[in-house]
Amino acid sequence: MKKNSTLILFFMLICMQQLAFAQPNAKNLYTYPFGVQAYTFRNHFPKDVVGTLDKIQKMGITEIETSGAKGVTDEEYKKLCEARGITIPSIGAGYDQLENLSMDIITKAKTFGAKYVMCAWIPHKGDNFTIEDAKKAVDVFNKAGKFLKENGLTFCYHPHGYEFRPYENGTLLDYIFKNTNPEYVSFEMDVLWVLHGGGDPVGLLKKYGSRWKLMHVKDLKKGVKGDFSGHTPAENDVVLGTGQADWKNIFKQSKKIGIKHFFIEDESEHELETVPLSIEYLKNLK
């Protein structure tokens, strides 16, 4: 009897260990698919589309935000991604395409199976983003957002730091949020550019809640003080967890408001080394 009890206890311990290994992320903050912004591999795609997607797959990435790649059709690109278990939830579109309500956006999104269309830049002179620029963007975004929604897509504007210029009792970004129609216009947070513009990522997630639909997971080097230019040297992109971002609270708040797609973006020149390190950081973030 004692021998049987010992065996039962032994098997119970084995089962508990297997269960623990089967749920390694049960307490982890990051529990989403690993995504990447294609711009991260801008130095690789032009040389070898297939090889670059192979590298991305080997890193464990299963989502990509992209507008395709030169040298292959969108149909071919989609098939190459599908063969590697990579989906395309979001594509990029230029401001001029939105302004002209281009059907090319719809065609590309449908081809890729994307649900979101993002724009990451509002044209303006030099580094001087003005209220006039913001007002025009509001008009463009409201019209384009309605056009995209009518075609089954969600438009997201990606702030780039220059929108944090003070305006009235807030910033020009606040103006854009308040004057765009929530039914047609959503947003994608780029954590580095929020920090660079002097914004608070967690505070903005709380303030505007579910209007944030996507996120660029990108960290700003410690000690760097940003400005309203929307530009910073590539070396200021650093491995996640080594920069200024409070990722623990960023992901806690992101979960509360329902963001489901996170794209690592690394604009440094060492992406083959840094992206895997960032993924490892996310896997172990508790």
Secondary structure as a PSIPRED ss2 file (coil, helix, strand):
# PSIPRED VFORMAT (PSIPRED V4.0)

   1 M C   1.000  0.000  0.000
   2 K H   0.000  1.000  0.000
   3 K H   0.000  1.000  0.000
   4 N H   0.000  1.000  0.000
   5 S H   0.000  1.000  0.000
   6 T H   0.000  1.000  0.000
   7 L H   0.000  1.000  0.000
   8 I H   0.000  1.000  0.000
   9 L H   0.000  1.000  0.000
  10 F H   0.000  1.000  0.000
  11 F H   0.000  1.000  0.000
  12 M H   0.000  1.000  0.000
  13 L H   0.000  1.000  0.000
  14 I H   0.000  1.000  0.000
  15 C H   0.000  1.000  0.000
  16 M H   0.000  1.000  0.000
  17 Q H   0.000  1.000  0.000
  18 Q H   0.000  1.000  0.000
  19 L H   0.000  1.000  0.000
  20 A H   0.000  1.000  0.000
  21 F H   0.000  1.000  0.000
  22 A H   0.000  1.000  0.000
  23 Q C   1.000  0.000  0.000
  24 P C   1.000  0.000  0.000
  25 N C   1.000  0.000  0.000
  26 A C   1.000  0.000  0.000
  27 K C   1.000  0.000  0.000
  28 N C   1.000  0.000  0.000
  29 L C   1.000  0.000  0.000
  30 Y C   1.000  0.000  0.000
  31 T C   1.000  0.000  0.000
  32 Y C   1.000  0.000  0.000
  33 P C   1.000  0.000  0.000
  34 F C   1.000  0.000  0.000
  35 G E   0.000  0.000  1.000
  36 V E   0.000  0.000  1.000
  37 Q E   0.000  0.000  1.000
  38 A H   0.000  1.000  0.000
  39 Y H   0.000  1.000  0.000
  40 T H   0.000  1.000  0.000
  41 F H   0.000  1.000  0.000
  42 R C   1.000  0.000  0.000
  43 N C   1.000  0.000  0.000
  44 H C   1.000  0.000  0.000
  45 F C   1.000  0.000  0.000
  46 P C   1.000  0.000  0.000
  47 K C   1.000  0.000  0.000
  48 D C   1.000  0.000  0.000
  49 V H   0.000  1.000  0.000
  50 V H   0.000  1.000  0.000
  51 G H   0.000  1.000  0.000
  52 T H   0.000  1.000  0.000
  53 L H   0.000  1.000  0.000
  54 D H   0.000  1.000  0.000
  55 K H   0.000  1.000  0.000
  56 I H   0.000  1.000  0.000
  57 Q H   0.000  1.000  0.000
  58 K H   0.000  1.000  0.000
  59 M C   1.000  0.000  0.000
  60 G C   1.000  0.000  0.000
  61 I C   1.000  0.000  0.000
  62 T C   1.000  0.000  0.000
  63 E E   0.000  0.000  1.000
  64 I E   0.000  0.000  1.000
  65 E E   0.000  0.000  1.000
  66 T C   1.000  0.000  0.000
  67 S C   1.000  0.000  0.000
  68 G C   1.000  0.000  0.000
  69 A C   1.000  0.000  0.000
  70 K C   1.000  0.000  0.000
  71 G C   1.000  0.000  0.000
  72 V C   1.000  0.000  0.000
  73 T C   1.000  0.000  0.000
  74 D H   0.000  1.000  0.000
  75 E H   0.000  1.000  0.000
  76 E H   0.000  1.000  0.000
  77 Y H   0.000  1.000  0.000
  78 K H   0.000  1.000  0.000
  79 K H   0.000  1.000  0.000
  80 L H   0.000  1.000  0.000
  81 C H   0.000  1.000  0.000
  82 E H   0.000  1.000  0.000
  83 A H   0.000  1.000  0.000
  84 R C   1.000  0.000  0.000
  85 G C   1.000  0.000  0.000
  86 I C   1.000  0.000  0.000
  87 T E   0.000  0.000  1.000
  88 I E   0.000  0.000  1.000
  89 P E   0.000  0.000  1.000
  90 S E   0.000  0.000  1.000
  91 I E   0.000  0.000  1.000
  92 G E   0.000  0.000  1.000
  93 A C   1.000  0.000  0.000
  94 G C   1.000  0.000  0.000
  95 Y H   0.000  1.000  0.000
  96 D H   0.000  1.000  0.000
  97 Q H   0.000  1.000  0.000
  98 L H   0.000  1.000  0.000
  99 E H   0.000  1.000  0.000
 100 N C   1.000  0.000  0.000
 101 L C   1.000  0.000  0.000
 102 S C   1.000  0.000  0.000
 103 M H   0.000  1.000  0.000
 104 D H   0.000  1.000  0.000
 105 I H   0.000  1.000  0.000
 106 I H   0.000  1.000  0.000
 107 T H   0.000  1.000  0.000
 108 K H   0.000  1.000  0.000
 109 A H   0.000  1.000  0.000
 110 K H   0.000  1.000  0.000
 111 T H   0.000  1.000  0.000
 112 F H   0.000  1.000  0.000
 113 G C   1.000  0.000  0.000
 114 A C   1.000  0.000  0.000
 115 K C   1.000  0.000  0.000
 116 Y E   0.000  0.000  1.000
 117 V E   0.000  0.000  1.000
 118 M E   0.000  0.000  1.000
 119 C E   0.000  0.000  1.000
 120 A C   1.000  0.000  0.000
 121 W C   1.000  0.000  0.000
 122 I C   1.000  0.000  0.000
 123 P C   1.000  0.000  0.000
 124 H C   1.000  0.000  0.000
 125 K C   1.000  0.000  0.000
 126 G C   1.000  0.000  0.000
 127 D C   1.000  0.000  0.000
 128 N C   1.000  0.000  0.000
 129 F C   1.000  0.000  0.000
 130 T C   1.000  0.000  0.000
 131 I H   0.000  1.000  0.000
 132 E H   0.000  1.000  0.000
 133 D H   0.000  1.000  0.000
 134 A H   0.000  1.000  0.000
 135 K H   0.000  1.000  0.000
 136 K H   0.000  1.000  0.000
 137 A H   0.000  1.000  0.000
 138 V H   0.000  1.000  0.000
 139 D H   0.000  1.000  0.000
 140 V H   0.000  1.000  0.000
 141 F H   0.000  1.000  0.000
 142 N H   0.000  1.000  0.000
 143 K H   0.000  1.000  0.000
 144 A H   0.000  1.000  0.000
 145 G H   0.000  1.000  0.000
 146 K H   0.000  1.000  0.000
 147 F H   0.000  1.000  0.000
 148 L H   0.000  1.000  0.000
 149 K H   0.000  1.000  0.000
 150 E H   0.000  1.000  0.000
 151 N C   1.000  0.000  0.000
 152 G C   1.000  0.000  0.000
 153 L C   1.000  0.000  0.000
 154 T E   0.000  0.000  1.000
 155 F E   0.000  0.000  1.000
 156 C E   0.000  0.000  1.000
 157 Y E   0.000  0.000  1.000
 158 H C   1.000  0.000  0.000
 159 P C   1.000  0.000  0.000
 160 H C   1.000  0.000  0.000
 161 G C   1.000  0.000  0.000
 162 Y H   0.000  1.000  0.000
 163 E H   0.000  1.000  0.000
 164 F H   0.000  1.000  0.000
 165 R C   1.000  0.000  0.000
 166 P E   0.000  0.000  1.000
 167 Y E   0.000  0.000  1.000
 168 E C   1.000  0.000  0.000
 169 N C   1.000  0.000  0.000
 170 G E   0.000  0.000  1.000
 171 T E   0.000  0.000  1.000
 172 L H   0.000  1.000  0.000
 173 L H   0.000  1.000  0.000
 174 D H   0.000  1.000  0.000
 175 Y H   0.000  1.000  0.000
 176 I H   0.000  1.000  0.000
 177 F H   0.000  1.000  0.000
 178 K H   0.000  1.000  0.000
 179 N H   0.000  1.000  0.000
 180 T C   1.000  0.000  0.000
 181 N C   1.000  0.000  0.000
 182 P C   1.000  0.000  0.000
 183 E C   1.000  0.000  0.000
 184 Y C   1.000  0.000  0.000
 185 V E   0.000  0.000  1.000
 186 S E   0.000  0.000  1.000
 187 F E   0.000  0.000  1.000
 188 E E   0.000  0.000  1.000
 189 M E   0.000  0.000  1.000
 190 D E   0.000  0.000  1.000
 191 V H   0.000  1.000  0.000
 192 L H   0.000  1.000  0.000
 193 W H   0.000  1.000  0.000
 194 V H   0.000  1.000  0.000
 195 L H   0.000  1.000  0.000
 196 H H   0.000  1.000  0.000
 197 G C   1.000  0.000  0.000
 198 G C   1.000  0.000  0.000
 199 G C   1.000  0.000  0.000
 200 D C   1.000  0.000  0.000
 201 P H   0.000  1.000  0.000
 202 V H   0.000  1.000  0.000
 203 G H   0.000  1.000  0.000
 204 L H   0.000  1.000  0.000
 205 L H   0.000  1.000  0.000
 206 K H   0.000  1.000  0.000
 207 K H   0.000  1.000  0.000
 208 Y H   0.000  1.000  0.000
 209 G H   0.000  1.000  0.000
 210 S H   0.000  1.000  0.000
 211 R H   0.000  1.000  0.000
 212 W E   0.000  0.000  1.000
 213 K E   0.000  0.000  1.000
 214 L E   0.000  0.000  1.000
 215 M E   0.000  0.000  1.000
 216 H E   0.000  0.000  1.000
 217 V E   0.000  0.000  1.000
 218 K C   1.000  0.000  0.000
 219 D E   0.000  0.000  1.000
 220 L E   0.000  0.000  1.000
 221 K E   0.000  0.000  1.000
 222 K C   1.000  0.000  0.000
 223 G C   1.000  0.000  0.000
 224 V C   1.000  0.000  0.000
 225 K C   1.000  0.000  0.000
 226 G C   1.000  0.000  0.000
 227 D C   1.000  0.000  0.000
 228 F C   1.000  0.000  0.000
 229 S C   1.000  0.000  0.000
 230 G C   1.000  0.000  0.000
 231 H C   1.000  0.000  0.000
 232 T C   1.000  0.000  0.000
 233 P C   1.000  0.000  0.000
 234 A H   0.000  1.000  0.000
 235 E H   0.000  1.000  0.000
 236 N H   0.000  1.000  0.000
 237 D E   0.000  0.000  1.000
 238 V E   0.000  0.000  1.000
 239 V C   1.000  0.000  0.000
 240 L C   1.000  0.000  0.000
 241 G C   1.000  0.000  0.000
 242 T C   1.000  0.000  0.000
 243 G E   0.000  0.000  1.000
 244 Q C   1.000  0.000  0.000
 245 A C   1.000  0.000  0.000
 246 D C   1.000  0.000  0.000
 247 W H   0.000  1.000  0.000
 248 K H   0.000  1.000  0.000
 249 N H   0.000  1.000  0.000
 250 I H   0.000  1.000  0.000
 251 F H   0.000  1.000  0.000
 252 K H   0.000  1.000  0.000
 253 Q H   0.000  1.000  0.000
 254 S H   0.000  1.000  0.000
 255 K H   0.000  1.000  0.000
 256 K H   0.000  1.000  0.000
 257 I H   0.000  1.000  0.000
 258 G C   1.000  0.000  0.000
 259 I C   1.000  0.000  0.000
 260 K C   1.000  0.000  0.000
 261 H E   0.000  0.000  1.000
 262 F E   0.000  0.000  1.000
 263 F E   0.000  0.000  1.000
 264 I E   0.000  0.000  1.000
 265 E C   1.000  0.000  0.000
 266 D C   1.000  0.000  0.000
 267 E C   1.000  0.000  0.000
 268 S C   1.000  0.000  0.000
 269 E C   1.000  0.000  0.000
 270 H C   1.000  0.000  0.000
 271 E H   0.000  1.000  0.000
 272 L H   0.000  1.000  0.000
 273 E H   0.000  1.000  0.000
 274 T H   0.000  1.000  0.000
 275 V H   0.000  1.000  0.000
 276 P H   0.000  1.000  0.000
 277 L H   0.000  1.000  0.000
 278 S H   0.000  1.000  0.000
 279 I H   0.000  1.000  0.000
 280 E H   0.000  1.000  0.000
 281 Y H   0.000  1.000  0.000
 282 L H   0.000  1.000  0.000
 283 K H   0.000  1.000  0.000
 284 N C   1.000  0.000  0.000
 285 L C   1.000  0.000  0.000
 286 K C   1.000  0.000  0.000
